[in-house]
Amino acid sequence: MALIAMFQFKKFTSPQSLPASFIKRHITLRGRVVGVVAPGYLQVDHYPIFRVWPRKSEPLLVGVESIQVMGHGMSWLQTVIHNEDIAFAPITADEKMLNCIVTHGVSIIMRFCKYSSR
């Protein structure tokens, strides 16, 4: 229980700092895109669940699962998603980055709830 409470304040800056249980259970995290690097990876400033004080740190490298970004897709990402808040659920992790399902704006779950409640 204390371990879960500790992670509510932790700011993840690398795939190694993320607990394996978060990846296994696909826990949705939030953050702001601070950059887009080739080949289509997002640099994300992760938000802890409870932000007590602002802390500057290295961005977390996030790859969008099952998407290959090329050409104009890079410029689109840099224009549209830069400095925007996203939600990301880690699927897998390696030494350098997380592969995630990424949502921007209205989440898929919120859209589903909105239309299923009619």
LOVEX-266343 format. One record per atom (N, C-alpha, C): x, y, z; residue in three letters. Coordinates in steps of 0.001 Angstrom, whole numbers, padded with zeros to 6 digits, always signed. Example, Ala and Ser with C-alpha at 12.3 -4.5 7.8 and 13.67 -1.06 7.14 Angstrom:
+013190-005690+007800ALA +012300-004500+007800ALA +013200-003300+007800ALA +012850-002250+007080SER +013670-001060+007140SER +012900+000030+007870SER 
END
This chain:
+000813-001188+000000MET +000000+000000+000000MET +000864+001262+000000MET +001933+001252+000792ALA +002827+002418+000846ALA +003498+002639-000499ALA +003784+001551-001218LEU +004417+001653-002531LEU +003497+002373-003515LEU +002212+002066-003495ILE +001253+002732-004375ILE +001175+004212-004028ILE +001155+004532-002752ALA +001092+005929-002323ALA +002328+006694-002783ALA +003506+006062-002766MET +004729+006724-003184MET +004678+007088-004666MET +004137+006221-005504PHE +004108+006465-006942PHE +003114+007556-007333PHE +002221+007953-006435GLN +001298+009034-006737GLN +002010+010373-006824GLN +003207+010469-006214PHE +003977+011704-006226PHE +005198+011616-007138PHE +005512+010427-007675LYS +006727+010210-008461LYS +006546+010678-009893LYS +007586+011326-010401LYS +007606+011781-011791LYS +008515+010824-012561LYS +007940+010056-013497PHE +008716+009069-014237PHE +009486+009755-015368PHE +010783+009463-015441THR +011629+010088-016451THR +012312+009076-017354THR +012149+007798-017070SER +012735+006758-017916SER +011871+005503-017816SER +011950+004634-018817PRO +011166+003395-018750PRO +011538+002531-017541PRO +012805+002608-017103GLN +013238+001816-015948GLN +012609+002314-014647GLN +012229+003588-014587SER +011635+004122-013355SER +010157+003752-013218SER +009549+003275-014285LEU +008138+002889-014257LEU +008017+001470-013692LEU +007181+001240-012687PRO +007025-000109-012127PRO +006475-001082-013169PRO +006941-002306-013101ALA +006490-003341-014045ALA +004981-003551-013956ALA +004401-003357-012778SER +002953-003549-012621SER +002164-002508-013424SER +002711-001294-013594PHE +002044-000274-014394PHE +001975-000710-015853PHE +003044-001333-016331ILE +003085-001804-017723ILE +002179-003016-017886ILE +002245-003933-016946LYS +001440-005155-017019LYS -000057-004840-016988LYS -000454-003855-016157ARG -001873-003511-016005ARG -002291-002361-016920ARG -001352-001809-017713HIS -001618-000710-018656HIS -002254+000489-017936HIS -001630+000892-016835ILE -002102+002031-016054ILE -001963+003295-016895ILE -003042+004060-017036THR -003011+005285-017835THR -002322+006393-017051THR -001328+007008-017712LEU -000581+008120-017150LEU -000880+009365-017967LEU -000528+010515-017453ARG -000769+011773-018157ARG +000512+012574-018233ARG +000572+013441-019244GLY +001735+014293-019393GLY +001542+015287-020521GLY +002556+016132-020707ARG +002527+017146-021761ARG +003639+016818-022757ARG +003307+016877-024042VAL +004298+016632-025096VAL +005204+017859-025173VAL +006496+017649-024934VAL +007450+018760-024979VAL +008317+018709-026233VAL +008191+017634-026997GLY +008950+017523-028230GLY +008547+016295-029020GLY +008883+016311-030289VAL +008663+015169-031179VAL +009986+014906-031871VAL +010493+013681-031751VAL +011781+013334-032354VAL +011590+012196-033340VAL +012474+012148-034329ALA +012408+011086-035339ALA +012673+009756-034668ALA +012057+008704-035053PRO +011033+008531-036081PRO +009617+008562-035519PRO +009193+009680-034992GLY +007816+009831-034516GLY +007611+009542-033046GLY +008674+009632-032260TYR +008547+009434-030820TYR +008195+010748-030140TYR +007398+010660-029106LEU +006999+011840-028351LEU +007867+011959-027097LEU +008327+013155-026815GLN +009007+013432-025552GLN +007946+014005-024625GLN +007691+013293-023526VAL +006572+013632-022650VAL +007072+013991-021253VAL +006599+015133-020766ASP +006838+015530-019390ASP +005711+014917-018567ASP +006023+013806-017874HIS +005015+013054-017133HIS +004514+013860-015939HIS +003186+013831-015733TYR +002581+014459-014565TYR +002344+013392-013497TYR +002873+013579-012305PRO +002498+012661-011216PRO +001008+012817-010930PRO +000420+011843-010273ILE -001004+011918-009958ILE -001278+013151-009101ILE -000429+013373-008098PHE -000540+014564-007259PHE +000698+015411-007466PHE +000525+016606-008006ARG +001649+017514-008230ARG +001738+018473-007049ARG +002704+018233-006184VAL +002870+019069-005006VAL +003642+020329-005372VAL +004713+020186-006135TRP +005518+021318-006581TRP +006046+020987-007968TRP +006234+021989-008809PRO +006743+021726-010153PRO +008209+021314-010105PRO +008530+020282-010898ARG +009912+019810-010970ARG +010299+019656-012426ARG +011427+020219-012784LYS +011959+020032-014136LYS +012756+018738-014167LYS +012594+017980-015229SER +013333+016726-015369SER +013399+016354-016843SER +014124+015309-017127GLU +014232+014809-018489GLU +012878+014269-018944GLU +012519+014506-020210PRO +011239+013965-020693PRO +011311+012457-020902PRO +010180+011834-020793LEU +010022+010405-021014LEU +009792+010179-022507LEU +010508+009254-023120LEU +010358+008974-024546LEU +009234+007959-024744LEU +008205+008359-025493VAL +007008+007539-025703VAL +006821+007280-027190VAL +006704+006015-027553GLY +006386+005631-028922GLY +004919+005253-029001GLY +004265+005638-030079VAL +002853+005302-030258VAL +002783+003884-030804VAL +002142+003002-030075GLU +002075+001583-030423GLU +001453+001364-031799GLU +002099+000543-032620SER +001624+000104-033938SER +001497+001219-034968SER +002172+002339-034772ILE +002129+003449-035725ILE +003551+003734-036204ILE +003695+003872-037510GLN +004974+004278-038077GLN +004770+005662-038695GLN +005471+006658-038171VAL +005308+008039-038610VAL +006395+008357-039630VAL +005972+008906-040762MET +006921+009245-041819MET +006549+010599-042421MET +007524+011272-043000GLY +007300+012476-043790GLY +006452+013534-043140GLY +005302+013800-043746HIS +004407+014852-043274HIS +003793+014531-041911HIS +003786+013264-041534GLY +003278+012879-040219GLY +004099+013492-039096GLY +005416+013591-039300MET +006282+014225-038302MET +005932+015697-038137MET +005778+016408-039259SER +005452+017834-039154SER +004052+018026-038574SER +003126+017118-038883TRP +001792+017186-038302TRP +001872+017027-036788TRP +002635+016018-036325LEU +002785+015811-034892LEU +003399+017031-034211LEU +004436+017586-034836GLN +005113+018746-034248GLN +004182+019955-034181GLN +003287+020075-035132THR +002373+021217-035162THR +001177+021023-034237THR +000570+019866-034280VAL -000700+019642-033596VAL -000530+019196-032144VAL +000409+018326-031868ILE +000461+017705-030544ILE +001488+018353-029615ILE +002379+019183-030159HIS +003415+019808-029328HIS +002777+020722-028289HIS +003231+020624-027049ASN +002719+021388-025896ASN +001275+021061-025543ASN +000796+019920-025949GLU -000563+019478-025613GLU -000507+018386-024551GLU -001555+018294-023747ASP -001665+017236-022748ASP -002163+015962-023419ASP -001577+014841-023017ILE -001985+013538-023543ILE -002149+012562-022385ILE -002820+011469-022673ALA -002884+010327-021765ALA -002201+009181-022488ALA -001412+008405-021758PHE -000717+007286-022393PHE -000703+006076-021467PHE -001012+004924-022054ALA -001034+003663-021313ALA +000091+002789-021841ALA +001102+002511-021021PRO +002238+001715-021491PRO +001854+000272-021817PRO +002335-000186-022962ILE +002094-001565-023401ILE +003357-002393-023197ILE +004490-001860-023660THR +005793-002499-023480THR +006829-001420-023192THR +007973-001853-022693ALA +009065-000923-022417ALA +010383-001576-022794ALA +011299-000759-023300ASP +012667-001222-023482ASP +013575-000229-022770ASP +014869-000293-023014GLU +015810+000557-022281GLU +015611+002045-022553GLU +015181+002403-023772LYS +015113+003807-024157LYS +013718+004412-024129LYS +012686+003603-024368MET +011358+004197-024522MET +010239+003255-024119MET +009054+003863-023975LEU +007820+003121-023718LEU +007008+003075-025001LEU +006444+001933-025323ASN +005454+001845-026400ASN +004096+001932-025728ASN +003284+002885-026175CYS +002041+003189-025466CYS +000872+003365-026418CYS -000318+003217-025860ILE -001527+003676-026524ILE -001697+005116-026066ILE -001740+006045-027004VAL -001769+007467-026689VAL -003109+008054-027104VAL -003696+008850-026213THR -004924+009569-026554THR -004703+011055-026318THR -005343+011843-027153HIS -005229+013305-027082HIS -006631+013873-027171HIS -006931+014879-026378GLY -008280+015444-026399GLY -009240+014534-025685GLY -010421+014342-026230VAL -011433+013477-025623VAL -010965+012030-025775VAL -010881+011334-024671SER -010395+009960-024715SER -011426+009031-025347SER -010960+007899-025785ILE -011836+006890-026391ILE -012885+006450-025377ILE -012508+006297-024109ILE -013449+005858-023079ILE -014543+006903-022891ILE -014165+008185-022853MET -015171+009236-022676MET -016142+009276-023849MET -015632+009091-025065ARG -016527+009074-026232ARG -017494+007887-026120ARG -016988+006725-025706PHE -017825+005540-025581PHE -018923+005793-024554PHE -018560+006353-023408CYS -019563+006626-022358CYS -020601+007620-022837CYS -020172+008626-023575LYS -021086+009649-024064LYS -022134+009048-024998LYS -021705+008185-025919TYR -022631+007638-026901TYR -023422+006456-026367TYR -022879+005731-025393SER -023612+004574-024873SER -024683+004984-023867SER -024604+006217-023348SER -025593+006649-022364SER -026867+007195-023005SER -026918+007278-024307ARG -028120+007817-025000ARG -029227+006802-025055ARG 
END
